[in-house]
Structures are given as structure tokens and as C-alpha cells.
């Protein structure tokens, strides 16, 4: 019998427990003894079924990987090879794996082979995947033609470009960008260990380099990445003030070279479109075919929308799907280019205009990224919910991002086309692109009268006539005209008000309530007591301790924040925190005094003055999370927050030319009251100074800095000025920073307290500041 039991145990399939994530030979016994010992037998049986289904799903789908997918996830070649070997060692299967000779690490220690990354990610298309042997062949051709050579990685210009990509642009694939530029410059400058700026005059050599890449059978998409990297490099050079001092013509030379690159890019783009579209030349897609993804994904999208409205927990995967669908509305319903969607910023959303039952949004970055569309009220509600609930959590409080669409890591979305491919892949649909739906719209619009055809072309940004300045109603009319075209699918626009009501009715019939309902019944407070088991059961909640423990954790967090709020200027001792806890009369469920002492974080002026991020924002005026908004004829322009700010955060600076206070008072005498707020008086030790924001500063002569638009207000300010002496561009400068007095939510107007300034100048007549 013992031997038989031992044999049966050895043959039993292991199933992972979804609670503790550990493999179990007998899951029902494990749940009854450990993870769900206080649950009912029915709940444990349901958990066993879920675990078995999860195990079958993993064996069916998740044990096999595709080498192409790994290339997309791991652009770095060294990391890719190590991961492939590790997956094989752990028993996974990898499809389309290259030959063993291709999986050998570079003995020179080069962690990135850009050609592999470019060819594996950019070149592949859904219909014709790139073979690893082809990638190797192209790389060998590049080496033979001298296109694979590059400058040393420690070249000063390349090191500065790397720092710009990492710190300013925050690009995850910065290494690929640097490698592309290094090879580009090495071809134009075959000798020397340091790249020079002579390449700006080598137009013929630039054209020869792109032609040489084409002769190596490199795909057009890969060549476009070289052009894109060089364009970013030129942007970096334009920001180098030290180089501009030595070469005053640098900015104009960079602009001229960029225009030349864009001209060459058109030829490559034409080749790219011809090659990527030839597989679909025999098929004629209508608009409804391209919009099928909106219909298929709509139920999941609306379910996530209802969960967000009701306060239920939403996973990162669901948040990503919600973002994909919002992007798909712009691409497949409003027929916009991916570049225009990527250029959509938080400021563009704040500046939207209501026109009847539509909302008009306008973006104009350049010819390849312009957008003027009219959203329906339902679409506006979806975008506003993303803007209010998903985007702030993605960015957090420490990241700076102006893009409207952001990934879960807080970075701007740079590849909307790839997002659309992933959305189609989720629902196992053939991928469609912006090109497809725009071509279908162009075919359908040919039957329209001339003036309507022109309106559609402008809506799709086919026409970039600078003399055309349509009114918001014209944009609305063009949007309605698009919806009326033959073959357009319009059944994906559902009334969110009706949906919300339906979701509320469904909740009333739900037997098991969620934690948000528990908090509504038993609100968390500093002095409250957790509900007893009898009260929980009588109110229709389960008898286990799950909600009880969550309630106590929420109260402990609330008490922790309360204690920290009492010690803002000086770090408290553990004994002082203990005395405050005793005064409050708390007997249990409070944080330890030592924990409060550890969590307290001061914000001293010297720390702020040495902060490199703040220095960079002051120097480049790169403040994010802010947008200028028109508050009407009486109040004029003001500034609103487009992301949350916490108490003590540095929001922006009041930027302008620093002059003596006496000189500022002289300028004030001849000005009207409306222009007086552009002068900021302050004391710096024994010096009486003033910031003149009316005439602007020498470093940003043509920039309307955001700080000068923040209103002075005596009542309920949410900012306070903070004087600092910072080393900006190698010089010590007096800087006025605006520091948050309280937590600031999205769409809140920013105002600073001017009484502090008036106190510093008791002998001056500055009462008008408080008006």
C-alpha cells in the first residue's frame, strides 16, 4: 500500500497555487490547510478549478516563445542571447531560433549590435518576417562596404549625445541611436578619433551613405532609423550653447542639414511604402474592414471603463488595453497619422474647445504630425477618464512627461503603429495600419463634391495649406462628413451615460460586494474603529478578514500621513512622535515612531540648489506638467496643472532678466496695471532685486515662459516663491522657484502668494500686488 501511494504521488501532476504561487501536489489539501483555510468548500473548489485552468493555459500557450518576439522585448543583443540560453535551460521552446553560430557573444564585449536590433524590430512586417540569416548577410555586406565602422564610444560628442538621450529625452533605446550616429559620422569622416562638425557641409557624402545602405539590401525601414537618429543628433547640437559660442552659424547649419535629410528621407519613404504595401495591392479594403478592431475590442474597453468609473481595481494590462483603444479611436475612427497621435500632449487636451455636442482638438507640430479633429461627447469622456485616472498613475510624481499617451513606465508613447499591431494581435485579427484606413477614406471621398473632398483632406492632414484656417465648426462638419462616408462603421460609439447606469444596476444584483462598497459602508477615519465580524456579515460582506485587514491598513496609512504632516520643517525624534501618538489617544494600529522618523524627508534650499534636474529645467525651460489656459476676458491667461503635484514639489521658476529693484520701480511707473505682474521683487541677502519678465531674458528671447503666466493671488494660493542661488550654464544666478504649498490636483489653476514679496519691501508702494 505504501509503495502504491508513493507511485501515485510521483505520477500526480503539479499545480501551482494562485494564492502563494508555489507548486502543490495536492492543491485542495493545501488550500484547506494554508491559503484558504477560512474559506468555504465551494470557494476552495472554485480556486482549484481556476488553478488547473491556469496550468493548462500556460502549457498550451506560454511555454513556447518566438525569437522575433524576444528581439522586440530585448533590443540589446547580449541580453537577448543570454535570455534565449536561459529559457532553453529552463525547458522552454523557442520558434524561429537562429543557428548556433549566430548565438555567440561578441568577444570584444560590444553589448549591442544595432543591425540585429534594427532588422529584427523595424524591418519585419506581419506578412514577411525577417530571417536571421538575412540579417547576418546584410551585416556582412555592411562590414565589407565600410559601413559598420564607428567612432570610439568615449568620443566627447557621442558621450554628450548619450547623456542628452538618457537624461533629457529619456529614450530606452539610446544605445541604438548612438550607434547609428557613430556609423553615420564615421562614413562622412573616415579618419580621426573625435567626430567634427564638418559633416554639416558634406551633402554629397550624406547622399552616398544612404545609397550605400540601400546597396547592402538593408530594408527601407532600417535606413529610416539612421535618418531619425541623425535628426535627433542635430537637435542635440542645436542645444549646445558652448558650441554655438564658437560657431554662431551652428543653428542655421543644423536646420539646413535637417531639411536636406528630410528631402532624402522622402525617397526612402516612397521605397518603404512600395515594399510594405505590395502584399495588399490585390485587396481592396473598405473603411469598415479597418475599423473592425473597434467593434471587437469594444466590450472589453467598456468593461474597463465601468470599472474605472466605479473605483474597482484595474490591472496594468487593462490600463494598457484602454490606452490602445483610445489611440485606435484616433487612428481608425478619426483617420489620423501615428505621428500626430504621438505628438498629442497634455496641453493640447487642456486647450480643447467645446463646439456644440463635439470637442475640437488641434495639434500642429510639423507637416508629419498635425491633427485637427472633433471628438464626440462619449469619446471625450473616455479620453478624460484616461487623463484623470490612468495617465497620472503612469507618470507618478517624479517623472516629467508632456505626452498625452504614456506607457505604464511613465515614458511617452513613441510607436503608435506598434501599439495598433499589438491590439490586433490581442484579438487575433489581421493588422491594419493608418495607411490602410486613410487610403480607404480617400477612395470613398472621391465621390464627394470638390469642397467636401477638400474638407476631408484637411481633416486627414493631407492638405497642409498654411493659408487655410478653419473654424471649429468646420472641423465638426468635416468629422460628421467622415462618419457619413460609405462603408464607415459607426456602431462603436455608445452613450457612456447609459452604460454607467447599466453598470450601477448590475452592481445592485451582485452578491459579493467589493472593497469600495466596504469603505462606503465603513469609512476610514483617524479615530474610527474597524467593524466587527457581526457588523460586516449583517451588512452583506463576507465573514473572512480580507476587507477587515485592508481597512486597518488604510487607517494605518492615514495615521502615518497625519503624523508626518505635523513635522514639516524639522526632523522629529522618536520620543516626540511617541508623545504626539499618546496625545491622540491611539492604543493600536498606528505606525512605529521610528518609522515616522525614517520616512520624514526635508527639502532644504541647499539640496534644491544642487539638484541637476531643476538646474536643467531652469536652463532649458523644460518644465512639464503645466499648460497655459485662457480664463476669459477679465482674468486672461493663467496656468493649470496637467499632472498632480505634492506639497513641497518644485513646480517651475519665474524666469526673466534679473535687475536692481530701483530699476524695476522706474520701469513700473510707465506701465499699466495689467503689465505690473510681470515684475517680481525680492531680497537676496542685502540686495534688493527684481525679475523683469516683460522684456524676457537673453537666454530665451523668443520663449513665452510659463512662470510669468502664473497669477498673483492673496486668497488661497497654492504656490510660494523660494529664492535660490543656482549655477546655471556655469554662472551663479538668482532664481525664484515656485514651491507647492499643498497637494495640487490636475486642472487646478496655479496661484502664488505675493504678500511675502511685499513684506520684503515695506518702504515701497506694492499694494497693487494683492489686488
GUMAR-899958 format. One line per 4 residues: number of its first residue (from 1); their letters; for each residue x, y, z of C-alpha. Coordinates in steps of 0.2 Angstrom, whole numbers, plus 2048, in hexadecimal, padded with zeros to 3 digits. Layout:
GUMAR-899958
NUM	A	X Y Z; ...
END
This chain:
GUMAR-899958
1	XXXX	800 800 800; 80E 80C 804; 817 808 7F4; 807 80B 7EB
5	XXXX	804 81C 7F3; 816 821 7EF; 814 81C 7DD; 803 826 7DC
9	XXXX	80B 835 7E4; 81A 835 7D7; 80E 834 7C8; 802 842 7CF
13	XXXX	803 852 7C5; 809 862 7CE; 7FE 871 7CE; 803 882 7D4
17	XXXX	7F9 88A 7E1; 7F3 89B 7DB; 7F3 8A2 7ED; 805 89F 7F2
21	XXXX	80C 89B 7E0; 814 88A 7E6; 813 879 7DE; 807 86D 7E7
25	XXXX	805 85A 7E5; 7F4 85B 7EE; 7ED 86C 7EB; 7DC 869 7F4
29	XXXX	7E5 864 804; 7F1 872 803; 7E3 87F 801; 7D9 877 810
33	XXXX	7E8 878 81B; 7F1 887 816; 7EC 894 809; 7D9 893 80B
37	XXXX	7D6 88A 81B; 7C8 897 820; 7BF 896 810; 7B0 88B 80B
41	XXXX	7B2 87A 802; 7AA 882 7F3; 7B6 890 7F2; 7C5 884 7F4
45	XXXX	7BE 879 7E6; 7BC 888 7DB; 7CE 88D 7DE; 7D4 87B 7DA
49	XXXX	7CB 87C 7C9; 7D3 88D 7C6; 7E4 887 7CA; 7E2 877 7BE
53	XXXX	7DC 883 7B0; 7EB 88E 7B3; 7F7 87F 7B2; 7EF 879 7A2
57	XXXX	7EF 88A 79A; 802 88C 79E; 806 87B 797; 7FC 87F 787
61	XXXX	802 891 783; 810 897 78F; 81D 88A 78E; 821 88E 77C
65	XXXX	82A 89E 777; 82D 8A6 766; 83F 8AD 763; 837 8BC 75A
69	XXXX	82D 8C0 76A; 83D 8BF 775; 846 8CB 769; 838 8D7 76B
73	XXXX	839 8D6 77E; 84C 8D6 77F; 854 8E2 773; 865 8DF 77B
77	XXXX	86E 8D0 772; 878 8CA 781; 868 8CA 78C; 85E 8C1 77E
81	XXXX	86B 8B3 77D; 86C 8B1 78F; 859 8B0 791; 857 8A4 783
85	XXXX	864 898 78B; 85C 89A 79C; 84B 896 795; 851 886 78C
89	XXXX	85A 881 79C; 849 882 7A5; 840 877 799; 837 884 78E
93	XXXX	835 882 77B; 83B 890 76F; 834 891 75D; 83E 899 74F
97	XXXX	84E 898 759; 85E 89C 74F; 86C 891 74C; 878 88D 75B
101	XXXX	886 898 752; 87B 8A7 753; 879 8A5 766; 88B 8A8 76B
105	XXXX	88F 8B7 775; 89B 8C4 76E; 8AC 8C1 775; 8AF 8D4 775
109	XXXX	8A2 8D7 782; 897 8E1 776; 886 8E0 77F; 87C 8E6 770
113	XXXX	87B 8E1 75E; 870 8EF 756; 86D 8E6 746; 866 8D7 74F
117	XXXX	85A 8E2 759; 855 8ED 74A; 852 8DE 73F; 849 8D3 74C
121	XXXX	83E 8E1 751; 83B 8EE 744; 83E 8E4 734; 832 8D6 738
125	XXXX	820 8D7 732; 811 8CD 737; 811 8C5 725; 823 8C2 723
129	XXXX	82E 8BF 732; 841 8C3 731; 84B 8B3 731; 85A 8B3 73D
133	XXXX	865 8AD 72F; 860 8BC 724; 865 8C7 733; 876 8BF 734
137	XXXX	878 8C1 721; 874 8D4 721; 880 8D6 730; 88E 8CE 726
141	XXXX	88B 8D9 717; 88C 8E8 722; 89C 8E3 729; 8A3 8E0 718
145	XXXX	89D 8F1 712; 8A5 8FA 721; 894 8FF 728; 896 8F6 738
149	XXXX	8A4 900 73E; 8A1 90D 74C; 8AA 919 758; 8B0 914 769
153	XXXX	8A2 913 776; 8AB 920 781; 8AB 92E 773; 8A6 93E 77C
157	XXXX	898 942 770; 891 931 771; 892 931 784; 888 941 784
161	XXXX	87B 93A 778; 879 92B 783; 876 936 792; 869 940 789
165	XXXX	860 931 784; 860 929 795; 85D 938 7A0; 853 944 795
169	XXXX	84A 939 788; 849 92A 794; 84A 91E 785; 84B 90B 78A
173	XXXX	854 907 77A; 862 915 77B; 870 908 777; 869 905 766
177	XXXX	867 917 762; 879 91A 767; 87F 90C 75D; 876 912 74D
181	XXXX	87D 923 74F; 88F 91D 752; 88E 912 742; 886 921 738
185	XXXX	894 92D 73E; 8A2 920 73B; 89D 91E 729; 89D 931 726
189	XXXX	8AE 933 730; 8B8 923 72D; 8C7 929 738; 8CA 930 749
193	XXXX	8C4 92A 75A; 8B8 939 75E; 8AA 93D 752; 8A9 94F 74C
197	XXXX	89C 95B 745; 8A2 95A 734; 895 94E 72F; 888 95C 72E
201	XXXX	890 961 71E; 891 950 716; 881 94E 70D; 887 943 6FF
205	XXXX	88F 937 70B; 87F 936 715; 876 931 706; 883 924 702
209	XXXX	881 91C 713; 86F 91A 711; 871 912 700; 87F 907 706
213	XXXX	873 900 714; 866 8FD 706; 873 8F3 6FC; 876 8E7 70B
217	XXXX	864 8E1 70A; 85F 8EA 71A; 84D 8ED 71B; 846 8FF 719
221	XXXX	83F 8FF 72B; 851 8FC 732; 858 90A 728; 84A 915 72E
225	XXXX	850 912 740; 862 919 73B; 859 929 735; 84F 92A 745
229	XXXX	85E 928 750; 868 935 746; 859 941 748; 85A 93F 75B
233	XXXX	86C 942 75B; 86A 952 752; 85D 957 75F; 86A 954 76C
237	XXXX	877 95E 763; 86B 96D 762; 869 96D 775; 87C 96D 778
241	XXXX	87F 97F 77D; 892 97D 77F; 893 977 76D; 888 986 767
245	XXXX	894 992 76F; 8A2 98B 765; 898 989 755; 889 996 754
249	XXXX	883 98E 744; 880 97D 74C; 86E 97F 74E; 86B 984 73C
253	XXXX	876 977 736; 86D 969 740; 85C 96F 739; 863 96F 727
257	XXXX	86A 95D 729; 85A 957 731; 850 95E 722; 85C 955 717
261	XXXX	859 944 721; 847 946 720; 848 948 70D; 852 938 70C
265	XXXX	846 930 718; 837 932 70C; 840 927 6FF; 843 919 70C
269	XXXX	831 91B 712; 82A 918 701; 835 908 6FF; 82F 903 711
273	XXXX	81C 905 70C; 81E 8FC 6FC; 826 8ED 704; 81B 8EC 713
277	XXXX	80B 8EE 70A; 80E 8E2 6FB; 806 8D4 704; 7F6 8DD 705
281	XXXX	7F5 8E4 6F3; 7E9 8D6 6EE; 7DD 8DA 6FC; 7D1 8E8 6FE
285	XXXX	7CC 8EC 710; 7BE 8F7 715; 7BD 902 724; 7B3 8F6 72E
289	XXXX	7C0 8E8 72B; 7CD 8F3 733; 7C2 8F8 741; 7BE 8E6 746
293	XXXX	7C9 8E7 755; 7BF 8F5 75D; 7B0 8EA 75C; 7B8 8DA 763
297	XXXX	7C2 8E2 771; 7B3 8ED 776; 7AC 8E2 783; 7BC 8E0 78D
301	XXXX	7BF 8F3 78B; 7AE 8F7 792; 7B0 8EB 7A0; 7C1 8F3 7A5
305	XXXX	7B8 904 7A4; 7AB 8FF 7B0; 7B7 8F8 7BC; 7C1 908 7BC
309	XXXX	7B1 912 7BF; 7AC 907 7CE; 7BD 907 7D6; 7C1 8F5 7D3
313	XXXX	7D3 8EF 7D2; 7D9 8EF 7C0; 7E9 8E5 7BB; 7F7 8ED 7B1
317	XXXX	7F2 8E1 7A2; 7E1 8E9 7A2; 7E7 8FA 7A4; 7F2 8F7 795
321	XXXX	7E4 8F0 78B; 7DA 8FF 78F; 7E8 90A 788; 7E9 900 779
325	XXXX	7D6 902 775; 7D7 915 778; 7E6 916 76B; 7DC 90A 760
329	XXXX	7CD 917 760; 7D9 924 75A; 7E1 919 74C; 7D2 90F 746
333	XXXX	7C3 91A 74A; 7CB 92B 747; 7D7 925 73A; 7E7 92E 742
337	XXXX	7F9 92A 73F; 803 921 74D; 80F 92F 74D; 801 93B 751
341	XXXX	7FA 930 75F; 80C 92F 766; 80D 942 766; 7FD 944 770
345	XXXX	802 94C 781; 7F9 950 791; 7F8 963 78D; 7EF 95F 77C
349	XXXX	7E2 956 787; 7E0 964 793; 7DE 970 785; 7D0 966 77C
353	XXXX	7C1 970 777; 7AE 96C 779; 7A4 96E 769; 792 968 76A
357	XXXX	792 956 76F; 7A4 954 76A; 7B5 958 771; 7C2 95F 764
361	XXXX	7D5 95B 767; 7E3 963 75D; 7F5 95E 75C; 802 965 750
365	XXXX	814 95F 752; 81A 95D 740; 813 957 730; 815 945 736
369	XXXX	80C 947 747; 7FD 953 745; 7EB 94F 74B; 7DB 958 74C
373	XXXX	7CD 94D 751; 7BB 94E 759; 7B8 941 766; 7A6 93C 76C
377	XXXX	7A1 93E 77E; 7A3 92B 781; 7B5 92B 77A; 7B9 93B 784
381	XXXX	7B3 932 794; 7BE 923 790; 7CD 92E 78D; 7CA 938 79D
385	XXXX	7C8 928 7A7; 7D9 923 7A0; 7E0 934 7A4; 7DA 935 7B6
389	XXXX	7DC 923 7BC; 7E9 919 7B1; 7F5 926 7AB; 7FA 92E 7BC
393	XXXX	7FD 91C 7C3; 808 918 7B5; 813 928 7B6; 813 929 7C9
397	XXXX	81A 937 7D3; 82C 937 7CE; 82B 935 7BB; 82A 943 7AE
401	XXXX	81F 93F 79F; 815 94A 794; 80E 93D 788; 7FC 939 78A
405	XXXX	7FE 927 788; 80B 91F 793; 810 90D 797; 80F 905 7A8
409	XXXX	821 909 7AB; 81D 91C 7A9; 826 91E 798; 81E 926 789
413	XXXX	816 91B 77C; 822 91B 76D; 81B 90D 762; 808 90E 760
417	XXXX	809 903 750; 811 8F5 75B; 803 8F8 768; 7F6 8F5 75B
421	XXXX	7FE 8E5 755; 7FE 8DF 767; 7EB 8E3 769; 7E7 8D9 759
425	XXXX	7F2 8CB 75F; 7E8 8CB 770; 7D8 8C7 767; 7E1 8BC 759
429	XXXX	7DC 8C8 74B; 7E6 8CC 73B; 7EF 8DC 73F; 7EA 8EC 736
433	XXXX	7F4 8FC 736; 7F0 90F 735; 7F5 90E 723; 7E7 901 71F
437	XXXX	7D9 90A 727; 7DE 91B 720; 7E0 913 70E; 7CE 90C 710
441	XXXX	7C8 91D 715; 7D0 925 706; 7C7 919 6FB; 7B6 91C 703
445	XXXX	7B8 92F 703; 7BB 92F 6F0; 7A9 92F 6ED; 7A6 93F 6F8
449	XXXX	7A5 951 6F1; 7B5 95B 6EF; 7B3 965 6FF; 7AE 956 70A
453	XXXX	7BD 94C 703; 7C9 95B 708; 7C1 95B 719; 7C4 948 71B
457	XXXX	7D6 94A 715; 7D9 958 722; 7D2 94D 730; 7DE 93F 72B
461	XXXX	7EC 94C 72A; 7EF 948 718; 7EE 95A 714; 7FA 965 71E
465	XXXX	7F5 976 716; 7FC 983 722; 7EF 990 71C; 7E1 984 721
469	XXXX	7DA 988 733; 7CA 97F 736; 7BE 983 744; 7BA 976 751
473	XXXX	7A9 974 748; 7B2 96F 738; 7BB 962 741; 7AB 95B 749
477	XXXX	7A3 95B 737; 7B1 952 730; 7B1 944 73E; 79E 942 73B
481	XXXX	7A2 941 728; 7AE 933 72C; 7A2 929 736; 795 92A 727
485	XXXX	7A1 922 71A; 79C 912 713; 7A3 903 71C; 7A6 90C 72C
489	XXXX	7A3 902 73C; 79A 90D 749; 793 900 756; 7A2 902 762
493	XXXX	79C 913 769; 792 90E 778; 78A 91B 784; 795 91A 794
497	XXXX	787 921 79E; 77C 912 79A; 78A 906 79D; 78E 90E 7AE
501	XXXX	77C 90B 7B3; 77C 8FA 7AD; 78C 8F6 7B7; 783 8FD 7C7
505	XXXX	774 8F2 7C5; 77F 8E3 7C2; 788 8E6 7D2; 778 8E6 7DC
509	XXXX	776 8D4 7D7; 788 8CF 7DB; 788 8C3 7EA; 79A 8C7 7EF
513	XXXX	79E 8D9 7F2; 7AF 8E0 7EF; 7BB 8EA 7FA; 7B5 8FB 7F4
517	XXXX	7A3 8F7 7FA; 7AB 8F1 80B; 7B3 902 80D; 7A3 90B 808
521	XXXX	79A 901 816; 7A9 903 823; 7B3 913 81F; 7C5 913 824
525	XXXX	7C9 921 831; 7D7 925 83D; 7CD 922 84D; 7C1 914 846
529	XXXX	7C1 902 84B; 7C1 8F3 83E; 7B0 8EB 83C; 7AD 8DB 846
533	XXXX	7A9 8CA 83D; 797 8CC 842; 795 8DD 83A; 79E 8D7 82A
537	XXXX	793 8C8 828; 783 8D1 82C; 787 8DE 81E; 789 8D0 811
541	XXXX	79C 8CF 811; 7A6 8BE 812; 7AB 8B8 824; 7BD 8B6 820
545	XXXX	7CA 8C4 825; 7CF 8C9 814; 7C6 8DA 814; 7C9 8DC 827
549	XXXX	7DC 8DB 824; 7DB 8E7 815; 7D1 8F3 820; 7DE 8F3 82E
553	XXXX	7EC 8F5 821; 7E3 904 81A; 7E1 90C 82B; 7F3 909 82F
557	XXXX	7F8 912 81F; 7ED 920 823; 7F4 922 835; 806 921 82D
561	XXXX	802 930 822; 7FA 939 830; 809 937 83B; 815 93C 82D
565	XXXX	80B 94C 82A; 80F 952 83B; 822 953 838; 825 95C 828
569	XXXX	834 967 82D; 83E 95D 838; 841 94A 83A; 838 944 849
573	XXXX	83F 938 856; 837 927 85A; 833 92E 86C; 82A 93D 865
577	XXXX	820 932 859; 81C 927 867; 815 936 871; 80A 93B 863
581	XXXX	803 929 861; 7FF 929 874; 7F6 93A 872; 7EB 933 865
585	XXXX	7E7 925 870; 7EB 917 863; 7ED 906 86C; 7F0 8FB 85C
589	XXXX	7F1 8FB 849; 7FD 90A 848; 80F 90B 840; 81E 909 84B
593	XXXX	826 91A 850; 837 913 848; 82E 911 838; 828 923 837
597	XXXX	839 928 83B; 840 91E 82D; 832 924 820; 834 937 824
601	XXXX	83C 93F 815; 841 952 816; 844 95D 807; 852 969 80B
605	XXXX	857 977 800; 868 971 7FE; 862 960 7F7; 857 969 7EB
609	XXXX	865 974 7E5; 870 965 7E1; 862 95B 7D8; 868 958 7C6
613	XXXX	856 955 7C0; 850 966 7C6; 85F 96F 7BF; 85C 967 7AE
617	XXXX	84A 96C 7AF; 84F 97E 7B3; 85C 97E 7A5; 851 977 798
621	XXXX	840 97C 79E; 83B 96A 79D; 82E 96A 7AB; 820 95D 7A8
625	XXXX	80F 95A 7B0; 809 96C 7AC; 7FF 974 79E; 7F9 985 79B
629	XXXX	7E6 988 79A; 7DB 996 796; 7CF 99A 7A4; 7C5 9A8 79B
633	XXXX	7C6 9BA 797; 7C7 9C0 7AA; 7D4 9B4 7B0; 7DE 9B0 7A1
637	XXXX	7EB 9A3 79F; 7EF 998 7AE; 7F8 987 7B1; 7F0 977 7B6
641	XXXX	7F8 966 7BC; 7F8 958 7B0; 7FE 94B 7BC; 7FD 94A 7CF
645	XXXX	80A 954 7DA; 80D 94F 7EC; 810 95C 7FA; 822 962 7F9
649	XXXX	825 95E 7E7; 82E 96A 7DC; 821 96F 7CE; 82B 97B 7C4
653	XXXX	835 98C 7C4; 831 99E 7C1; 83C 9A1 7B3; 842 9B2 7AD
657	XXXX	850 9BE 7AD; 857 9C2 7BF; 859 9D4 7C2; 85A 9E0 7D1
661	XXXX	84A 9E4 7DA; 84C 9F7 7D7; 84D 9F4 7C4; 83E 9E9 7C5
665	XXXX	834 9F7 7CE; 839 A03 7C1; 832 9F8 7B3; 822 9F5 7BD
669	XXXX	81E A08 7BD; 819 A08 7AB; 810 9F8 7AA; 7FE 9F3 7AC
673	XXXX	7F7 9E9 7BA; 7F5 9D9 7AF; 808 9D9 7AB; 80E 9DC 7BD
677	XXXX	80D 9C9 7C1; 81B 9C6 7B5; 827 9CE 7C2; 82D 9C3 7D1
681	XXXX	835 9CC 7E0; 83F 9C2 7ED; 84E 9C4 7F9; 85E 9BA 7F7
685	XXXX	868 9BD 807; 86B 9D0 807; 866 9D2 7F5; 856 9D8 7EF
689	XXXX	852 9D0 7DE; 844 9CE 7D1; 841 9C2 7C3; 83B 9CA 7B3
693	XXXX	830 9BD 7AA; 829 9CA 79E; 837 9CC 793; 83D 9BA 795
697	XXXX	84F 9B3 798; 85E 9B2 78D; 85E 99F 78D; 84C 99D 788
701	XXXX	848 9AD 77D; 83A 9A5 773; 832 99A 781; 822 99E 78A
705	XXXX	828 996 79B; 81A 98E 7A5; 81F 995 7B6; 81A 9A7 7B0
709	XXXX	809 9A1 7AD; 805 99B 7BF; 7F9 9A7 7C8; 7FD 9B1 7D8
713	XXXX	7F0 9AE 7E4; 7EE 9B2 7F7; 7DF 9A6 7FA; 7E2 993 7FA
717	XXXX	7F3 992 7F1; 7FA 981 7ED; 80C 987 7E9; 819 991 7F3
721	XXXX	829 999 7EC; 83A 992 7F1; 84A 99C 7EE; 859 991 7E9
725	XXXX	86B 994 7E2; 86E 987 7D5; 87C 984 7C9; 874 985 7B8
729	XXXX	87F 983 7A8; 88E 985 7B3; 888 996 7BB; 881 999 7CC
733	XXXX	86F 9A0 7CA; 861 9A6 7D5; 852 99B 7D2; 841 99C 7D8
737	XXXX	839 98A 7D9; 826 987 7DC; 824 97A 7EA; 813 971 7ED
741	XXXX	80B 976 7FD; 7FF 968 7FC; 7FA 959 7F2; 7F5 95F 7E1
745	XXXX	7E9 954 7D6; 7E7 954 7C3; 7DE 963 7BB; 7E1 96E 7CA
749	XXXX	7E6 980 7C6; 7F7 985 7CE; 7F8 995 7D9; 807 99B 7E3
753	XXXX	806 9A6 7F3; 80D 9B7 7F0; 80C 9BD 802; 81D 9B6 805
757	XXXX	825 9C1 7F8; 81C 9D1 7FF; 823 9CD 810; 834 9CE 80A
761	XXXX	831 9E0 803; 828 9E9 811; 82E 9F9 80A; 827 9F7 7F9
765	XXXX	815 9F9 7F2; 811 9E7 7ED; 800 9E6 7F3; 7FA 9E3 7E1
769	XXX	801 9D2 7E2; 7F3 9CC 7EE; 7E5 9D2 7E3
END
